[in-house]
Amino acid sequence: MTYPEISGAMADEKVKEIDAKGVDAVVSCDISCLMQLEGRLKATRSAVKSLHVAQLLAEQDPES
């Protein structure tokens, strides 16, 4: 929040790497980082989903 230009540039660089890898989702346990990445992914119309680690775990099949 103190340096929006720096954090924005960092997020843009991360989104470029995420998109280049061809992944379906990005997972984080840091909600502020995840929210920033999600905003940038949406702004670039990326199809990559963003998930908190708790969401990922909650989606797992308990039978497996």
N, C-alpha and C positions, 0 to 999 in steps of 0.2 A: 504494500500500500504506500510505503514511503517513496519508492522509486518505480512508478508505474511504467516508465519507458524501459527500464531494465527487465522487470518481471514480464512485460509484454513481449519483449524480444526473446527472452528465454522460452516462454510458452510457444511462440511462433517456431522457434528452432526445434522444440520437442515435437510439435505437431508435424513438421516436415519429416522428421525421422519416423514418427509413428506411421504416417501415411506411406512412406517409402518402404516400410517393412511389410506392408500388406496384411496387417493384423485385423482381427474382427473387433477387438476390445482392448482398452487400456485399463489396468486395475491399480488402485492406490489405496493406502490407508490414511493419507493426509487429505482431509476434506477440502482444505483451501486450495491445494495444488490441483486436486481433481476438479474443483469448480472452475478454476482458471482454464485448465485444459479442455474441459467440456465446452466452455464458452468459445474458445478458439476453434475447436473442432466443428461446432455448429456454424460459426462465422465463415468457415471455409467449405461448408456443406459436405464435410467428411462423413462417411457412413460408419466410421469407427464409434463404437459405444464406449461410454465411460462408466465404470463400476467401482463402487467402494468395495474393499475386500470382504466386508460383512455381507454385501449383496451377493457376491460370488459364492461365498460359503453357504448362504441361505438357499441358493438355487441348486446346490448339489443334491443328488439323489442319495438319501440315507441308506438305501439298499446296496450301493456300490462300495 
